[in-house]
Amino acid sequence: MADRNLSIVSGSGRHRSVAEEPVTSVLPKGDIPYDADHEFTADEEVLAALGYKSEFKREFSLWTTFSVSFAVLGLLPSFASTLYYGMGYAGTAGMTWGWLIAMVGIQSVASSMAELCSSMPTSGGLYYAASALAPPGWGPLAAWITGWSNWFAQVTGAPSVNYGTAAMILAAASINNPDYTPQNYQIFLVTVLIMLIHGCMASVPTKWIAQINSAGSTFNIFALIVVIILIPAGTNREDRGLPKFSSSSDVWGTIYAGIDFPPGVSILMSFVGVIWTMSGYDSPFHLSEECSNANVASPRAIFLTSATGGTFGWFLQLVVAYTVVDIDAALNDPIGQPYAAYLTQVLPLRMVNAVLALTIIAGFFMGQGCMIAASRVTFAYARDGCFPLSKYWSRVNKYTLTPVNAVWYNNVIGIITLLLIFGGELTVGALFSIGGIAAFVAFTTPIFIKTAFVGRNFKPGPWNLGRASPIIGSIASAFVALMIPILCLPSSTGSDLTPATMNWTCLVYGGPMFGVLIWWLVSARKWFKGPRVNIQHRAFQEGDGSFDEKAVNGDGGSESGSQEQSKSLSP
């Protein structure tokens, strides 16, 4: 991948036109962003070419951006929270070769997203990309669907992670005091407490956030490596009269009959654990306005997060697959947390407590990363008027220079979604499926548009996939099209299908999305025009070659940008 394109450096004192920047913009090709009182840096000029002024301090580097993203990925706590689905649907086969198959599709999505990020490094991310790439007249609708789906994924991220962390905290208490059984209201209260702590932590200045997440990511990597080594080294399976590890033929060849579907479908349904675990790699996209050298560092962080997470995640899956003693017992243990129950099968009590402590701390940092990423998404969408009372949620705090209002807006909504806890394990499980489906719809909509409609007219940034781009984009789109209906299937069929065993994802995600589409048809299509540029620019008048200054306040949104797509995407 090429380093920063020299054409974006404004050392000459002349601001480059959109056509000269390595960006795909909603602005027409001849527009030249300008600010009479400010000399743009290279990052500011790229963002200006996308139609936005810089509002954050750029204090994230490649490492700190990767740190936030890896913290959001949170391999260890994510695995712990979704073990019920990954192991419970297809057993060890789904955890071994099933993970590898899923990662082919997931890495394709991540690579295509990284390419988009290099071309459009803005907090709006996928939402902006969908608008900029859509065929003429379709930009606002593409942005509306992508934006809302991505927001649903983001706003349920922190609650689902913190629910898993709270469940592990109470499971640890139950393991050490067998007379204690966690109750739903206790899990709810502990989760709310964690949400409030994270809200406060996400409201501090960017520099502090970067330092906190750097420490969190370092701890996540440390904890993951320790657990991968500790479990096989410390397992006490031999004390139970078992071999230290299960045979490879059993691990790779046994598909656990955990659901009422054929084995092939069971494997696909087990991907919910992989998909949810690996759904945090979009964070660098949303943090790109706070990252230096954004159109190189941010896409690299996306690619590295997915590749590193997929590799280490598979190692963790192998460790558990080769050491688990009784899948049924782990899934149905009264403590209500399959990961904690699994640990009691293979480790002495002291080691169980140590591993749970590492996982809980890692989960805490993961929830914090989710809160930060979600607030940036909310800020970007509120900046374009997507929400009721958007003017409040799009405000940047003058003391911390962070979107504090957006943080607490998400926090309140997240706490409301936690009421699903009182519906039982399968009901609250909808939070995890929503995270997978909503994120995938948002991730893949602009990728599909680019692959199917834009093709070679796409203007890549300095980080790109070259000739492999359409192939990888096609694989990503096909994988998501396959997985969306799979993730909505219930675990039971026929007379065994009851409200308690129903997969409520289609309702919990489909209901709000249906409401959003109705809103579009009734009202939003009349006023929502996609990304609103908020920086002055000059429109090049092709008739006489002169420049005409004007300020754009949102009327030149994505619809007009889409109408200019043939111009703005030309080489």
Secondary structure, 3 states (H helix, E strand, C coil): CCCCCHHHCCCCCCCCCHHHCCCCCCCCCCCEECCCCCCCCHHHHHHHHCCCCCCCCCCECHHHHHHHHHHHHCHHHHHHHHHHHHHHHHHHHHHHHHHHHHHHHHHHHHHHHHHHHHHCCCCCCHHHHHHHHCCCCCHHHHHHHHHHHHHHHHHHHHHHHHHHHHHHHHHHHHHHCCCCCCCHHHHHHHHHHHHHHHHHHCCCCHHHHHHHHHHHHHHHHHHHHHHHHHHHHHCCHHHHCCCCCCCHHHHHHCCCCCCCCCHHHHHHHCHHHHHHHCCCCCHHHHCHHHECCHHHHHHHHHHHHHHHHHHHHHHHHHHHHHHCCCHHHHHHCCCCCHHHHHHHHHCCHHHHHHHHHHHHHHHHHHHHHHHHHHHHHHHHHHHCCCCCCHHHHCCCCCCCCCCHHHHHHHHHHHHHHHHHHHHCHHHHCHHHHHHHHHHHHHHHHHHHHHHHHHHHHCCCCCCCCHHHHHHHHHHHHHHHHHHHHHCCCCCCCHHHCCCCCCCCHHHHHHHHHHHHHHHHHHHHHHHCCCCCCCCCEEEECCCCCCEEEECCCCCCCHHHHHHCHHHHCCC
